[in-house]
C-alpha cells in the first residue's frame, strides 16, 4: 500500500538532491581544495628539483661538507634536508639564485643561506653562510672563487689564463712609457 496524504493523494517522495545535498555540498567544497593542494605540492617538488639540479646548489652542499665547523656541529656527511625555500632565475648567460637549504647530519640540524649570481655563464657566490650549533659560519671565508661550471653541471671548465694574468707580449704597458712618448705600434 502506498502512503496516503490528505484527501487520498499519494505523498511525494523527496528528490535525489533533497536526500543527498550534504554530500554534494561537501564534495563541491572538498574537490577544489584537493585540486589546489595537489597543484601546490606538485609545484613545490618541481621547484625543489630545479634548484637541486643547479651547479650552485651542488657546490654549496659540497662546501658545507668540506667546512670543519659545519661537520663538527652536524657530523659527517652533511645532507640537504626537506623544506628547501627560495628561487633560481636563469636567462641566457645570466641569472641569480637565492635560497635556504636545511642541513642535516648525524649530530644535528642547521641551515645554509645561498646567494649567487650568474654572469657570462659562470656562477659566483655573493654570500654563503651556514647556521649551525647556534652560530653563523661564513663558508666563503678564505676561499678561492667558485670554479666556472658548465650550464648543465659537470666538471669545472678551464678557460685558460685568468683575467688578472700578466701580459704575455714584450711591449711595456702604456702607463710605463716615459712622458710624451707615444706607444709604438708593432
OpenMM code with the backbone's topology and positions (N, CA, C; nanometers):
from openmm import Vec3, app, unit

residues = "UNK UNK UNK UNK UNK UNK UNK UNK UNK UNK UNK UNK UNK UNK UNK UNK UNK UNK UNK UNK UNK UNK UNK UNK UNK UNK UNK UNK UNK UNK UNK UNK UNK UNK UNK UNK UNK UNK UNK UNK UNK UNK UNK UNK UNK UNK UNK UNK UNK UNK UNK UNK UNK UNK UNK UNK UNK UNK UNK UNK UNK UNK UNK UNK UNK UNK UNK UNK UNK UNK UNK UNK UNK UNK UNK UNK UNK UNK UNK UNK UNK UNK UNK UNK UNK UNK UNK UNK UNK UNK UNK UNK UNK UNK UNK UNK UNK UNK UNK UNK UNK UNK UNK UNK UNK UNK UNK UNK UNK UNK UNK UNK UNK UNK UNK UNK UNK UNK UNK UNK UNK UNK UNK UNK UNK UNK UNK UNK UNK UNK UNK UNK UNK UNK UNK UNK UNK UNK UNK UNK UNK UNK UNK UNK UNK UNK UNK UNK UNK UNK UNK UNK UNK UNK UNK UNK UNK UNK UNK UNK UNK UNK UNK UNK UNK UNK UNK UNK UNK UNK UNK UNK UNK UNK UNK UNK UNK UNK UNK UNK UNK UNK UNK UNK UNK UNK".split()
positions = [
    Vec3(0.0823, -0.1157, 0.0000),
    Vec3(0.0000, 0.0000, 0.0000),
    Vec3(0.0877, 0.1233, 0.0000),
    Vec3(0.0503, 0.2252, -0.0732),
    Vec3(0.1273, 0.3485, -0.0817),
    Vec3(0.0826, 0.4432, 0.0271),
    Vec3(0.1769, 0.5213, 0.0793),
    Vec3(0.1379, 0.6173, 0.1814),
    Vec3(0.0409, 0.7191, 0.1219),
    Vec3(-0.0542, 0.7536, 0.1969),
    Vec3(-0.1579, 0.8464, 0.1507),
    Vec3(-0.1441, 0.9779, 0.2266),
    Vec3(-0.1578, 1.0842, 0.1558),
    Vec3(-0.1606, 1.2157, 0.2170),
    Vec3(-0.3051, 1.2517, 0.2446),
    Vec3(-0.3326, 1.3797, 0.2468),
    Vec3(-0.4690, 1.4252, 0.2677),
    Vec3(-0.5516, 1.3975, 0.1438),
    Vec3(-0.6698, 1.3714, 0.1626),
    Vec3(-0.7709, 1.3500, 0.0585),
    Vec3(-0.7314, 1.2401, -0.0381),
    Vec3(-0.6598, 1.1391, 0.0072),
    Vec3(-0.6313, 1.0226, -0.0744),
    Vec3(-0.5237, 1.0442, -0.1795),
    Vec3(-0.4512, 1.1573, -0.1793),
    Vec3(-0.3434, 1.1824, -0.2756),
    Vec3(-0.2154, 1.1196, -0.2200),
    Vec3(-0.1434, 1.0400, -0.3033),
    Vec3(-0.0195, 0.9781, -0.2526),
    Vec3(0.0833, 1.0856, -0.2136),
    Vec3(0.1601, 1.0630, -0.1027),
    Vec3(0.2633, 1.1569, -0.0581),
    Vec3(0.3817, 1.1498, -0.1541),
    Vec3(0.4411, 1.2658, -0.1850),
    Vec3(0.5519, 1.2723, -0.2804),
    Vec3(0.6823, 1.2451, -0.2067),
    Vec3(0.7639, 1.1541, -0.2629),
    Vec3(0.8950, 1.1218, -0.2070),
    Vec3(0.9897, 1.2389, -0.2340),
    Vec3(1.0815, 1.2700, -0.1381),
    Vec3(1.1778, 1.3763, -0.1647),
    Vec3(1.2694, 1.3348, -0.2794),
    Vec3(1.3192, 1.4339, -0.3576),
    Vec3(1.4064, 1.4073, -0.4725),
    Vec3(1.5470, 1.3664, -0.4291),
    Vec3(1.6270, 1.3273, -0.5269),
    Vec3(1.7639, 1.2813, -0.5003),
    Vec3(1.8456, 1.3907, -0.4333),
    Vec3(1.8399, 1.5141, -0.4858),
    Vec3(1.9169, 1.6246, -0.4286),
    Vec3(1.8732, 1.6538, -0.2857),
    Vec3(1.7459, 1.6471, -0.2606),
    Vec3(1.6966, 1.6722, -0.1251),
    Vec3(1.7502, 1.5685, -0.0267),
    Vec3(1.7686, 1.4461, -0.0743),
    Vec3(1.8199, 1.3408, 0.0129),
    Vec3(1.9727, 1.3467, 0.0264),
    Vec3(2.0437, 1.4010, -0.0728),
    Vec3(2.1907, 1.3930, -0.0772),
    Vec3(2.2603, 1.5295, -0.0808),
    Vec3(2.1940, 1.6366, -0.0463),
    Vec3(2.2541, 1.7685, -0.0598),
    Vec3(2.3794, 1.7857, 0.0251),
    Vec3(2.3889, 1.7192, 0.1390),
    Vec3(2.5078, 1.7315, 0.2245),
    Vec3(2.6315, 1.6751, 0.1539),
    Vec3(2.6153, 1.5632, 0.0857),
    Vec3(2.7263, 1.5044, 0.0108),
    Vec3(2.7679, 1.5954, -0.1054),
    Vec3(2.6713, 1.6504, -0.1759),
    Vec3(2.7005, 1.7356, -0.2910),
    Vec3(2.7765, 1.8605, -0.2465),
    Vec3(2.7308, 1.9263, -0.1420),
    Vec3(2.7974, 2.0468, -0.0930),
    Vec3(2.9362, 2.0121, -0.0399),
    Vec3(2.9472, 1.9036, 0.0345),
    Vec3(3.0777, 1.8614, 0.0882),
    Vec3(3.1780, 1.8338, -0.0218),
    Vec3(3.1373, 1.7564, -0.1229),
    Vec3(3.2281, 1.7283, -0.2349),
    Vec3(3.2558, 1.8535, -0.3172),
    Vec3(3.1561, 1.9389, -0.3309),
    Vec3(3.1743, 2.0639, -0.4053),
    Vec3(3.2782, 2.1540, -0.3412),
    Vec3(3.2921, 2.1485, -0.2113),
    Vec3(3.3941, 2.2275, -0.1417),
    Vec3(3.5274, 2.1535, -0.1349),
    Vec3(3.5235, 2.0244, -0.1113),
    Vec3(3.6463, 1.9468, -0.0925),
    Vec3(3.7228, 1.9268, -0.2230),
    Vec3(3.6553, 1.9088, -0.3340),
    Vec3(3.7236, 1.8813, -0.4600),
    Vec3(3.8130, 1.9964, -0.5044),
    Vec3(3.7677, 2.1218, -0.5052),
    Vec3(3.8597, 2.2303, -0.5416),
    Vec3(3.9773, 2.2440, -0.4446),
    Vec3(3.9511, 2.2241, -0.3148),
    Vec3(4.0609, 2.2297, -0.2185),
    Vec3(4.1627, 2.1189, -0.2437),
    Vec3(4.1161, 2.0006, -0.2750),
    Vec3(4.2040, 1.8891, -0.3055),
    Vec3(4.2876, 1.9187, -0.4305),
    Vec3(4.2243, 1.9739, -0.5336),
    Vec3(4.2959, 2.0083, -0.6575),
    Vec3(4.4037, 2.1135, -0.6306),
    Vec3(4.3707, 2.2156, -0.5511),
    Vec3(4.4686, 2.3192, -0.5171),
    Vec3(4.5853, 2.2600, -0.4374),
    Vec3(4.5543, 2.1714, -0.3454),
    Vec3(4.6591, 2.1076, -0.2670),
    Vec3(4.7523, 2.0236, -0.3525),
    Vec3(4.6970, 1.9448, -0.4434),
    Vec3(4.7792, 1.8615, -0.5322),
    Vec3(4.8659, 1.9500, -0.6214),
    Vec3(4.8080, 2.0586, -0.6738),
    Vec3(4.8834, 2.1515, -0.7582),
    Vec3(4.9977, 2.2159, -0.6800),
    Vec3(4.9703, 2.2592, -0.5575),
    Vec3(5.0730, 2.3237, -0.4748),
    Vec3(5.1868, 2.2278, -0.4419),
    Vec3(5.1540, 2.1074, -0.4049),
    Vec3(5.2572, 2.0083, -0.3730),
    Vec3(5.3396, 1.9757, -0.4969),
    Vec3(5.2742, 1.9606, -0.6098),
    Vec3(5.3462, 1.9339, -0.7349),
    Vec3(5.4390, 2.0474, -0.7722),
    Vec3(5.3929, 2.1706, -0.7553),
    Vec3(5.4764, 2.2872, -0.7856),
    Vec3(5.5965, 2.2927, -0.6929),
    Vec3(5.5752, 2.2686, -0.5636),
    Vec3(5.6856, 2.2703, -0.4671),
    Vec3(5.7945, 2.1697, -0.5063),
    Vec3(5.7547, 2.0463, -0.5354),
    Vec3(5.8533, 1.9444, -0.5682),
    Vec3(5.9221, 1.9728, -0.7018),
    Vec3(5.8523, 2.0330, -0.7964),
    Vec3(5.9144, 2.0687, -0.9237),
    Vec3(6.0193, 2.1775, -0.9025),
    Vec3(5.9856, 2.2813, -0.8267),
    Vec3(6.0805, 2.3892, -0.7998),
    Vec3(6.2000, 2.3356, -0.7212),
    Vec3(6.1752, 2.2493, -0.6241),
    Vec3(6.2840, 2.1905, -0.5462),
    Vec3(6.3798, 2.1126, -0.6358),
    Vec3(6.3263, 2.0345, -0.7279),
    Vec3(6.4124, 1.9572, -0.8190),
    Vec3(6.4942, 2.0483, -0.9096),
    Vec3(6.4341, 2.1584, -0.9551),
    Vec3(6.5065, 2.2528, -1.0407),
    Vec3(6.6230, 2.3135, -0.9630),
    Vec3(6.5972, 2.3593, -0.8400),
    Vec3(6.7038, 2.4194, -0.7591),
    Vec3(6.8127, 2.3164, -0.7295),
    Vec3(6.7732, 2.1936, -0.6938),
    Vec3(6.8717, 2.0905, -0.6617),
    Vec3(6.9531, 2.0481, -0.7840),
    Vec3(6.9038, 2.0752, -0.9031),
    Vec3(6.9754, 2.0388, -1.0244),
    Vec3(7.0750, 2.1435, -1.0708),
    Vec3(7.0853, 2.2560, -1.0001),
    Vec3(7.1781, 2.3605, -1.0431),
    Vec3(7.3181, 2.3348, -0.9889),
    Vec3(7.4203, 2.3795, -1.0611),
    Vec3(7.5569, 2.3637, -1.0122),
    Vec3(7.5815, 2.4409, -0.8824),
    Vec3(7.5139, 2.5537, -0.8640),
    Vec3(7.5354, 2.6336, -0.7440),
    Vec3(7.4849, 2.5588, -0.6199),
    Vec3(7.3763, 2.4818, -0.6300),
    Vec3(7.3262, 2.4017, -0.5179),
    Vec3(7.4288, 2.2935, -0.4818),
    Vec3(7.4770, 2.2222, -0.5825),
    Vec3(7.5731, 2.1137, -0.5574),
    Vec3(7.7014, 2.1680, -0.4947),
    Vec3(7.7500, 2.2813, -0.5423),
    Vec3(7.8722, 2.3401, -0.4884),
    Vec3(7.8509, 2.3875, -0.3447),
    Vec3(7.7340, 2.4424, -0.3138),
    Vec3(7.7043, 2.4892, -0.1783),
    Vec3(7.7044, 2.3716, -0.0793),
    Vec3(7.6401, 2.2616, -0.1168),
    Vec3(7.6368, 2.1439, -0.0283),
    Vec3(7.7782, 2.0867, -0.0120),
    Vec3(7.8567, 2.0875, -0.1198),
    Vec3(7.9950, 2.0382, -0.1111),
    Vec3(8.0771, 2.1254, -0.0156),
    Vec3(8.0590, 2.2571, -0.0224),
    Vec3(8.1329, 2.3466, 0.0681),
    Vec3(8.0920, 2.3237, 0.2134),
    Vec3(7.9652, 2.2947, 0.2381),
    Vec3(7.9212, 2.2651, 0.3747),
    Vec3(7.9888, 2.1376, 0.4255),
    Vec3(8.0019, 2.0373, 0.3397),
    Vec3(8.0668, 1.9124, 0.3800),
    Vec3(8.2168, 1.9286, 0.4004),
    Vec3(8.2779, 2.0274, 0.3358),
    Vec3(8.4222, 2.0489, 0.3473),
    Vec3(8.4590, 2.1406, 0.4633),
    Vec3(8.3614, 2.2084, 0.5226),
    Vec3(8.3903, 2.3033, 0.6284),
    Vec3(8.3997, 2.2317, 0.7624),
    Vec3(8.5134, 2.2468, 0.8331),
    Vec3(8.5296, 2.1747, 0.9604),
    Vec3(8.4324, 2.2191, 1.0700),
    Vec3(8.3927, 2.3470, 1.0720),
    Vec3(8.2986, 2.3931, 1.1752),
    Vec3(8.1599, 2.3320, 1.1537),
    Vec3(8.1185, 2.3216, 1.0276),
    Vec3(7.9870, 2.2653, 0.9968),
    Vec3(7.9852, 2.1163, 1.0290),
    Vec3(8.0892, 2.0437, 0.9863),
    Vec3(8.0919, 1.8997, 1.0117),
    Vec3(8.1107, 1.8694, 1.1608),
    Vec3(8.1783, 1.9584, 1.2348),
    Vec3(8.1916, 1.9376, 1.3798),
    Vec3(8.0563, 1.9528, 1.4487),
    Vec3(7.9751, 2.0482, 1.4021),
    Vec3(7.8454, 2.0722, 1.4651),
    Vec3(7.7397, 1.9710, 1.4225),
    Vec3(7.7406, 1.9309, 1.2935),
    Vec3(7.6350, 1.8442, 1.2413),
    Vec3(7.6777, 1.7003, 1.2209),
    Vec3(7.8060, 1.6733, 1.2174),
    Vec3(7.8539, 1.5396, 1.1851),
    Vec3(7.8747, 1.5278, 1.0356),
    Vec3(7.9245, 1.4138, 0.9954),
    Vec3(7.9516, 1.3926, 0.8533),
    Vec3(7.8875, 1.2613, 0.8109),
    Vec3(7.8214, 1.2556, 0.6981),
    Vec3(7.8071, 1.3578, 0.5947),
    Vec3(7.6931, 1.4543, 0.6268),
    Vec3(7.7053, 1.5742, 0.5715),
    Vec3(7.6000, 1.6745, 0.5807),
    Vec3(7.5155, 1.6614, 0.4542),
    Vec3(7.3851, 1.6450, 0.4720),
    Vec3(7.2956, 1.6288, 0.3567),
    Vec3(7.1883, 1.7372, 0.3583),
    Vec3(7.1353, 1.7715, 0.2405),
    Vec3(7.0261, 1.8697, 0.2375),
    Vec3(6.8991, 1.8099, 0.2963),
    Vec3(6.8254, 1.8922, 0.3700),
    Vec3(6.7009, 1.8484, 0.4318),
    Vec3(6.5822, 1.8649, 0.3388),
    Vec3(6.4623, 1.8631, 0.3973),
    Vec3(6.3398, 1.8547, 0.3188),
    Vec3(6.2848, 1.9884, 0.2701),
    Vec3(6.2671, 2.0877, 0.3539),
    Vec3(6.1929, 2.2084, 0.3162),
    Vec3(6.2815, 2.3163, 0.2549),
    Vec3(6.3314, 2.2935, 0.1355),
    Vec3(6.4107, 2.3906, 0.0606),
    Vec3(6.3232, 2.5095, 0.0240),
    Vec3(6.3747, 2.6309, 0.0413),
    Vec3(6.2984, 2.7517, 0.0113),
    Vec3(6.3841, 2.8460, -0.0711),
    Vec3(6.3231, 2.9134, -0.1687),
    Vec3(6.3951, 3.0134, -0.2451),
    Vec3(6.3683, 3.0012, -0.3938),
    Vec3(6.4585, 3.0598, -0.4721),
    Vec3(6.4381, 3.0589, -0.6167),
    Vec3(6.5709, 3.0665, -0.6898),
    Vec3(6.5677, 3.0210, -0.8146),
    Vec3(6.6790, 3.0332, -0.9080),
    Vec3(6.6205, 3.0874, -1.0368),
    Vec3(6.6800, 3.1958, -1.0878),
    Vec3(6.6348, 3.2562, -1.2126),
    Vec3(6.7510, 3.2576, -1.3099),
    Vec3(6.7319, 3.1981, -1.4266),
    Vec3(6.8349, 3.1961, -1.5290),
    Vec3(6.7747, 3.2410, -1.6610),
    Vec3(6.8500, 3.3240, -1.7331),
    Vec3(6.8096, 3.3607, -1.8682),
    Vec3(6.9362, 3.3889, -1.9471),
    Vec3(6.9558, 3.3120, -2.0519),
    Vec3(7.0772, 3.3264, -2.1313),
    Vec3(7.1995, 3.2927, -2.0471),
    Vec3(7.2970, 3.3821, -2.0492),
    Vec3(7.4200, 3.3596, -1.9726),
    Vec3(7.4158, 3.4204, -1.8350),
    Vec3(7.3032, 3.4799, -1.7929),
    Vec3(7.2952, 3.5442, -1.6622),
    Vec3(7.1892, 3.4818, -1.5752),
    Vec3(7.1908, 3.5241, -1.4499),
    Vec3(7.0888, 3.4743, -1.3594),
    Vec3(7.1212, 3.5074, -1.2154),
    Vec3(7.0339, 3.4623, -1.1273),
    Vec3(7.0538, 3.4828, -0.9837),
    Vec3(6.9921, 3.3655, -0.9089),
    Vec3(7.0440, 3.3428, -0.7911),
    Vec3(6.9918, 3.2363, -0.7049),
    Vec3(6.9920, 3.2873, -0.5619),
    Vec3(6.8830, 3.2629, -0.4933),
    Vec3(6.8734, 3.2963, -0.3517),
    Vec3(6.7832, 3.1924, -0.2875),
    Vec3(6.8424, 3.1078, -0.2034),
    Vec3(6.7639, 3.0030, -0.1395),
    Vec3(6.8254, 2.9615, -0.0074),
    Vec3(6.7452, 2.8933, 0.0729),
    Vec3(6.7875, 2.8410, 0.2023),
    Vec3(6.7768, 2.6895, 0.1978),
    Vec3(6.8849, 2.6240, 0.2358),
    Vec3(6.8901, 2.4776, 0.2362),
    Vec3(6.8923, 2.4298, 0.3811),
    Vec3(6.7946, 2.3502, 0.4227),
    Vec3(6.8065, 2.2882, 0.5547),
    Vec3(6.9161, 2.1816, 0.5490),
    Vec3(6.9994, 2.1793, 0.6509),
    Vec3(7.1091, 2.0824, 0.6561),
    Vec3(7.0835, 1.9822, 0.7673),
    Vec3(7.1200, 1.8579, 0.7406),
    Vec3(7.1051, 1.7525, 0.8410),
    Vec3(7.2318, 1.6696, 0.8446),
    Vec3(7.2690, 1.6305, 0.9643),
    Vec3(7.3829, 1.5425, 0.9839),
    Vec3(7.3534, 1.4479, 1.0985),
    Vec3(7.4435, 1.3539, 1.1247),
    Vec3(7.4203, 1.2580, 1.2329),
    Vec3(7.4096, 1.3233, 1.3714),
    Vec3(7.4733, 1.4411, 1.3900),
    Vec3(7.4727, 1.5063, 1.5210),
    Vec3(7.3657, 1.6134, 1.5372),
    Vec3(7.3069, 1.6611, 1.4274),
    Vec3(7.2093, 1.7687, 1.4430),
    Vec3(7.1627, 1.8261, 1.3110),
    Vec3(7.0957, 1.9413, 1.3228),
    Vec3(7.0387, 2.0083, 1.2061),
    Vec3(7.0812, 2.1544, 1.2043),
    Vec3(7.0776, 2.2121, 1.0866),
    Vec3(7.1094, 2.3534, 1.0692),
    Vec3(7.0511, 2.4001, 0.9372),
    Vec3(7.0987, 2.5142, 0.8907),
    Vec3(7.0530, 2.5651, 0.7612),
    Vec3(7.1653, 2.6426, 0.6950),
    Vec3(7.1524, 2.6587, 0.5641),
    Vec3(7.2521, 2.7306, 0.4867),
    Vec3(7.1812, 2.8301, 0.3960),
    Vec3(7.2286, 2.9537, 0.3939),
    Vec3(7.1727, 3.0568, 0.3082),
    Vec3(7.2677, 3.0793, 0.1908),
    Vec3(7.2109, 3.0742, 0.0701),
    Vec3(7.2902, 3.0853, -0.0521),
    Vec3(7.2402, 3.2038, -0.1324),
    Vec3(7.3333, 3.2909, -0.1725),
    Vec3(7.3051, 3.3962, -0.2699),
    Vec3(7.4158, 3.3903, -0.3729),
    Vec3(7.3769, 3.3761, -0.4992),
    Vec3(7.4752, 3.3649, -0.6063),
    Vec3(7.4235, 3.4377, -0.7296),
    Vec3(7.5164, 3.4746, -0.8163),
    Vec3(7.4781, 3.5384, -0.9420),
    Vec3(7.5529, 3.4707, -1.0557),
    Vec3(7.4922, 3.4784, -1.1719),
    Vec3(7.5495, 3.4140, -1.2896),
    Vec3(7.5707, 3.5206, -1.3962),
    Vec3(7.6948, 3.5348, -1.4405),
    Vec3(7.7286, 3.6295, -1.5466),
    Vec3(7.8158, 3.5578, -1.6469),
    Vec3(7.7814, 3.5698, -1.7727),
    Vec3(7.8612, 3.5047, -1.8771),
    Vec3(7.8642, 3.3538, -1.8632),
    Vec3(7.7587, 3.2957, -1.8114),
    Vec3(7.7515, 3.1506, -1.7960),
    Vec3(7.8226, 3.0974, -1.6729),
    Vec3(7.8790, 3.1846, -1.5889),
    Vec3(7.9535, 3.1401, -1.4711),
    Vec3(7.8837, 3.1843, -1.3433),
    Vec3(7.8616, 3.0891, -1.2530),
    Vec3(7.8018, 3.1180, -1.1231),
    Vec3(7.9119, 3.1625, -1.0272),
    Vec3(7.8834, 3.2644, -0.9470),
    Vec3(7.9716, 3.3039, -0.8380),
    Vec3(7.8855, 3.3271, -0.7145),
    Vec3(7.9378, 3.2880, -0.5995),
    Vec3(7.8648, 3.3082, -0.4751),
    Vec3(7.8795, 3.4540, -0.4317),
    Vec3(7.7681, 3.5176, -0.4002),
    Vec3(7.7702, 3.6502, -0.3401),
    Vec3(7.7840, 3.6353, -0.1890),
    Vec3(7.7127, 3.5388, -0.1320),
    Vec3(7.7290, 3.5039, 0.0092),
    Vec3(7.6870, 3.3583, 0.0278),
    Vec3(7.7525, 3.2948, 0.1237),
    Vec3(7.7240, 3.1543, 0.1547),
    Vec3(7.7518, 3.1352, 0.3028),
    Vec3(7.6438, 3.1254, 0.3817),
    Vec3(7.6592, 3.1106, 0.5263),
    Vec3(7.5787, 2.9913, 0.5751),
    Vec3(7.6259, 2.9331, 0.6847),
    Vec3(7.5557, 2.8208, 0.7472),
    Vec3(7.5285, 2.8560, 0.8928),
    Vec3(7.4067, 2.8297, 0.9370),
    Vec3(7.3688, 2.8473, 1.0770),
    Vec3(7.3675, 2.7098, 1.1418),
    Vec3(7.4694, 2.6840, 1.2235),
    Vec3(7.4817, 2.5533, 1.2903),
    Vec3(7.5250, 2.5740, 1.4350),
    Vec3(7.4708, 2.4953, 1.5229),
    Vec3(7.5115, 2.4986, 1.6632),
    Vec3(7.4999, 2.6363, 1.7268),
    Vec3(7.4043, 2.7179, 1.6844),
    Vec3(7.3843, 2.8488, 1.7443),
    Vec3(7.4756, 2.9574, 1.6914),
    Vec3(7.5556, 2.9295, 1.5899),
    Vec3(7.6406, 3.0345, 1.5344),
    Vec3(7.6369, 3.0309, 1.3822),
    Vec3(7.6769, 3.1423, 1.3223),
    Vec3(7.6775, 3.1554, 1.1769),
    Vec3(7.8207, 3.1387, 1.1265),
    Vec3(7.8370, 3.0506, 1.0279),
    Vec3(7.9677, 3.0212, 0.9705),
    Vec3(7.9702, 3.0726, 0.8272),
    Vec3(8.0706, 3.1558, 0.7946),
    Vec3(8.0881, 3.2050, 0.6577),
    Vec3(8.1650, 3.0986, 0.5799),
    Vec3(8.0988, 3.0365, 0.4841),
    Vec3(8.1618, 2.9277, 0.4091),
    Vec3(8.2514, 2.9778, 0.2968),
    Vec3(8.2557, 3.1083, 0.2736),
    Vec3(8.3420, 3.1643, 0.1699),
    Vec3(8.4691, 3.2253, 0.2265),
    Vec3(8.4823, 3.2320, 0.3583),
    Vec3(8.5992, 3.2936, 0.4205),
    Vec3(8.7262, 3.2201, 0.3784),
    Vec3(8.8216, 3.2957, 0.3222),
    Vec3(8.9491, 3.2383, 0.2816),
    Vec3(8.9390, 3.1445, 0.1641),
    Vec3(8.8319, 3.1550, 0.0861),
    Vec3(8.8104, 3.0642, -0.0261),
    Vec3(8.8479, 3.1294, -0.1581),
    Vec3(8.8913, 3.0490, -0.2504),
    Vec3(8.9101, 3.0951, -0.3872),
    Vec3(8.7722, 3.1084, -0.4507),
    Vec3(8.7606, 3.1879, -0.5585),
    Vec3(8.6296, 3.1981, -0.6231),
    Vec3(8.5825, 3.0642, -0.6767),
    Vec3(8.4516, 3.0517, -0.6881),
    Vec3(8.3906, 2.9281, -0.7379),
    Vec3(8.4392, 2.9004, -0.8792),
    Vec3(8.4810, 2.7772, -0.9100),
    Vec3(8.5258, 2.7472, -1.0459),
    Vec3(8.4120, 2.7610, -1.1454),
    Vec3(8.4493, 2.7898, -1.2693),
    Vec3(8.3476, 2.8045, -1.3733),
    Vec3(8.2882, 2.6676, -1.4021),
    Vec3(8.1552, 2.6596, -1.3903),
    Vec3(8.0851, 2.5345, -1.4139),
    Vec3(8.0041, 2.5462, -1.5417),
    Vec3(7.9967, 2.4398, -1.6205),
    Vec3(7.9137, 2.4457, -1.7407),
    Vec3(7.7674, 2.4612, -1.7025),
    Vec3(7.6827, 2.5152, -1.7937),
    Vec3(7.5426, 2.5416, -1.7611),
    Vec3(7.4668, 2.4213, -1.7077),
    Vec3(7.4933, 2.3012, -1.7531),
    Vec3(7.4199, 2.1838, -1.7071),
    Vec3(7.4851, 2.1115, -1.5918),
    Vec3(7.5911, 2.1667, -1.5362),
    Vec3(7.6641, 2.0989, -1.4295),
    Vec3(7.7829, 2.0258, -1.4888),
    Vec3(7.8467, 1.9421, -1.4141),
    Vec3(7.9606, 1.8669, -1.4626),
    Vec3(8.0898, 1.9234, -1.4059),
    Vec3(8.2047, 1.8736, -1.4560),
    Vec3(8.3330, 1.9181, -1.4015),
    Vec3(8.3608, 2.0636, -1.4392),
    Vec3(8.4404, 2.1339, -1.3576),
    Vec3(8.4736, 2.2730, -1.3879),
    Vec3(8.5428, 2.2852, -1.5223),
    Vec3(8.5208, 2.4003, -1.5867),
    Vec3(8.5817, 2.4269, -1.7165),
    Vec3(8.7047, 2.5142, -1.6960),
    Vec3(8.8082, 2.4970, -1.7807),
    Vec3(8.9279, 2.5790, -1.7753),
    Vec3(8.9270, 2.6699, -1.8970),
    Vec3(8.9251, 2.8006, -1.8729),
    Vec3(8.9220, 2.8963, -1.9826),
    Vec3(9.0588, 2.9552, -2.0121),
    Vec3(9.1637, 2.8959, -1.9622),
    Vec3(9.2967, 2.9495, -1.9877),
    Vec3(9.3366, 3.0442, -1.8767),
    Vec3(9.4258, 3.1415, -1.9100),
    Vec3(9.4758, 3.2304, -1.8054),
    Vec3(9.3656, 3.3189, -1.7487),
    Vec3(9.3818, 3.3543, -1.6245),
    Vec3(9.2839, 3.4389, -1.5574),
    Vec3(9.2913, 3.5807, -1.6122),
    Vec3(9.1878, 3.6601, -1.5859),
    Vec3(9.1828, 3.7982, -1.6330),
    Vec3(9.2954, 3.8822, -1.5737),
    Vec3(9.3413, 3.8482, -1.4554),
    Vec3(9.4449, 3.9278, -1.3916),
    Vec3(9.5853, 3.8735, -1.4191),
    Vec3(9.5994, 3.7861, -1.5200),
    Vec3(9.7295, 3.7314, -1.5564),
    Vec3(9.8132, 3.8425, -1.6203),
    Vec3(9.9479, 3.8395, -1.6013),
    Vec3(10.0331, 3.9435, -1.6609),
    Vec3(10.0300, 3.9334, -1.8131),
    Vec3(10.0510, 4.0471, -1.8822),
    Vec3(10.0510, 4.0432, -2.0283),
    Vec3(10.1646, 3.9555, -2.0786),
    Vec3(10.1404, 3.8891, -2.1901),
    Vec3(10.2403, 3.7961, -2.2430),
    Vec3(10.3289, 3.8573, -2.3503),
    Vec3(10.2888, 3.9728, -2.4086),
    Vec3(10.3744, 4.0314, -2.5121),
    Vec3(10.4880, 4.1081, -2.4463),
    Vec3(10.5934, 4.1411, -2.5254),
    Vec3(10.7126, 4.2051, -2.4712),
    Vec3(10.6990, 4.3562, -2.4614),
    Vec3(10.5945, 4.4141, -2.5183),
    Vec3(10.5772, 4.5594, -2.5140),
    Vec3(10.5401, 4.6016, -2.3723),
    Vec3(10.6005, 4.7137, -2.3262),
    Vec3(10.5642, 4.7597, -2.1910),
    Vec3(10.4226, 4.8146, -2.1911),
    Vec3(10.3548, 4.8085, -2.0782),
    Vec3(10.2218, 4.8679, -2.0701),
    Vec3(10.2291, 5.0174, -2.0992),
    Vec3(10.1195, 5.0740, -2.1502),
    Vec3(10.1167, 5.2139, -2.1919),
    Vec3(10.1479, 5.3082, -2.0760),
    Vec3(10.1093, 5.2738, -1.9549),
    Vec3(10.1340, 5.3641, -1.8437),
    Vec3(10.2781, 5.3561, -1.7932),
    Vec3(10.3623, 5.2650, -1.8452),
    Vec3(10.5036, 5.2559, -1.8071),
    Vec3(10.5937, 5.3335, -1.9019),
    Vec3(10.5380, 5.3950, -2.0059),
    Vec3(10.6178, 5.4700, -2.1026),
    Vec3(10.6590, 5.6046, -2.0431),
    Vec3(10.7739, 5.6556, -2.0849),
    Vec3(10.8135, 5.7902, -2.0389),
    Vec3(10.7139, 5.8936, -2.0897),
    Vec3(10.6968, 6.0049, -2.0176),
    Vec3(10.6008, 6.1066, -2.0604),
    Vec3(10.6341, 6.1618, -2.1963),
    Vec3(10.5312, 6.1832, -2.2758),
    Vec3(10.5455, 6.2418, -2.4085),
    Vec3(10.5802, 6.1428, -2.5166),
    Vec3(10.6067, 6.0197, -2.4831),
    Vec3(10.6430, 5.9202, -2.5855),
    Vec3(10.5186, 5.8396, -2.6218),
    Vec3(10.4799, 5.8427, -2.7513),
    Vec3(10.3604, 5.7668, -2.7922),
    Vec3(10.3883, 5.6173, -2.7906),
    Vec3(10.2868, 5.5358, -2.7667),
    Vec3(10.3084, 5.3904, -2.7698),
    Vec3(10.3450, 5.3466, -2.9103),
    Vec3(10.4331, 5.2516, -2.9198),
    Vec3(10.4762, 5.2012, -3.0510),
    Vec3(10.3729, 5.1012, -3.1034),
    Vec3(10.3540, 5.1060, -3.2332),
    Vec3(10.2620, 5.0114, -3.2969),
    Vec3(10.3439, 4.9046, -3.3655),
    Vec3(10.3410, 4.7831, -3.3162),
    Vec3(10.4200, 4.6728, -3.3741),
    Vec3(10.3402, 4.5959, -3.4710),
] * unit.nanometer
topology = app.Topology()
chain = topology.addChain("A")
for resn in residues:
    res = topology.addResidue(resn, chain)
    for name in ("N", "CA", "C"):
        topology.addAtom(name, app.Element.getBySymbol(name[0]), res)
